[in-house]
Amino acid sequence: MSVLVMGASGAIGGAVLRGLQGRGMEVRATSRTPERLSLPGSVRTFAADAAEPASFSDALDSVDRVFLYADLPEPEALLATVAAAGVQHVVLLSSAAVTSPRAADDFNGSRILRAERAVLEAGVAHTFLRPCEFASNAARWSWSIKAEGAVPLPYPDALQTPIHDQDIADVAVIALTGDSLLGAAPILTGPERLTLREQVATIGEVLGRPLSVIEQTEAESAATLAAHLPDVWVQQILKGWREAVGGNPTLSDEYARITGRSPRTFRT
Ligand SMILES: NC(=O)c1ccc[n+]([C@@H]2O[C@H](COP(=O)([O-])OP(=O)(O)OC[C@H]3O[C@@H](n4cnc5c(N)ncnc54)[C@H](OP(=O)(O)O)[C@@H]3O)[C@@H](O)[C@H]2O)c1
């Protein structure tokens, strides 16, 4: 069985690719810049850009299953290309954001809902992975931790259930190598609820030096984030944090049910 991984340079895509290789699968990978990939010679690489769905045609030739990111500028056209190639199963890295009743009104929720809808309309068997906030989002704090030993945040009491990248990849690999998750849409969370303040403290404990939180106004935070991100993402991140204050996010048992193991902690 041959599996194509879109975005092998990505955090999740790369982990999925390694997991499939570990299981001895025949794996292919796409990237917009495949010359920058550093992969074992056994992995065939292809140049493909989701903004030009036809660019996936060569990579999809004789492929059985596909791992896709939901960052798809033309999801309907890309999924039509996938279906026409005879792919049997698409595993889409979706998001828990689509389960919000207001997902369709939201920039992030609506674009991922559109990708899920395109998969359904293409009529290809599917698995939608719906993770919550990635624990690795905290890597964005690395510069201020190195420079100031502190993390500036507007909503330090925002409560999350951060998930380890590898947990998402573990479930993707199970979906891509068997039929147990056909038609499933597991919500994936980490094993614990942690505020952003608690995440900063955990990083400090692991580093062996206390870190502080610098409380910012939303406008100050927007200005900081805008140095690195487009405004639409700045607004999305701020909204997510604002709405997570005083929340009580559900912890999912899907990872344990699917893999038989406990999810990795934020500390891990
Ligand atoms: N961060 C969170 O809290 C969170 C929560 C839930 C869901 N998600 C979803 O998770 C995804 C991010 O995962 P990640 O951290 O693994 O991302 P990442 O490390 O940024 O990797 C993204 C990959 O997608 C590929 N890609 C991007 N645009 C592409 C295009 N137009 N055509 C072809 N390939 C393209 C890139 O490949 P090349 O650059 O090599 O082409 C790259 O390998 C997003 O879709 C996000 O919505 C994130």
The ligand as an ORCA input file, in Angstrom:
! r2SCAN-3c Opt
* xyz 0 1
  N      -1.466     25.100     16.083
  C      -2.607     24.647     16.598
  O      -2.911     24.860     17.790
  C      -3.551     23.855     15.729
  C      -4.702     23.294     16.293
  C      -5.545     22.531     15.475
  C      -5.241     22.361     14.127
  N      -4.122     22.943     13.616
  C      -3.801     22.769     12.197
  O      -2.540     22.147     12.087
  C      -1.887     22.622     10.927
  C      -0.459     23.021     11.281
  O       0.294     21.836     11.512
  P       1.894     21.855     11.589
  O       2.306     22.506     12.859
  O       2.383     20.491     11.295
  O       2.232     22.858     10.384
  P       3.631     23.257      9.777
  O       4.758     22.677     10.571
  O       3.572     24.723      9.559
  O       3.610     22.539      8.343
  C       2.660     22.850      7.373
  C       2.960     21.985      6.145
  O       1.971     22.243      5.166
  C       2.582     22.365      3.914
  N       1.843     23.365      3.154
  C       1.428     24.574      3.596
  N       0.814     25.234      2.600
  C       0.866     24.420      1.519
  C       0.398     24.545      0.176
  N      -0.236     25.645     -0.285
  N       0.598     23.515     -0.662
  C       1.254     22.406     -0.254
  N       1.729     22.231      0.993
  C       1.522     23.238      1.865
  C       3.998     22.845      4.174
  O       4.847     22.236      3.219
  P       5.942     23.020      2.328
  O       6.212     24.352      3.003
  O       7.133     22.111      2.354
  O       5.305     23.142      1.007
  C       4.299     22.276      5.565
  O       5.017     21.078      5.475
  C      -2.729     23.757     10.370
  O      -3.476     23.245      9.294
  C      -3.643     24.109     11.509
  O      -4.887     24.594     11.078
  C      -3.264     23.675     14.379
*
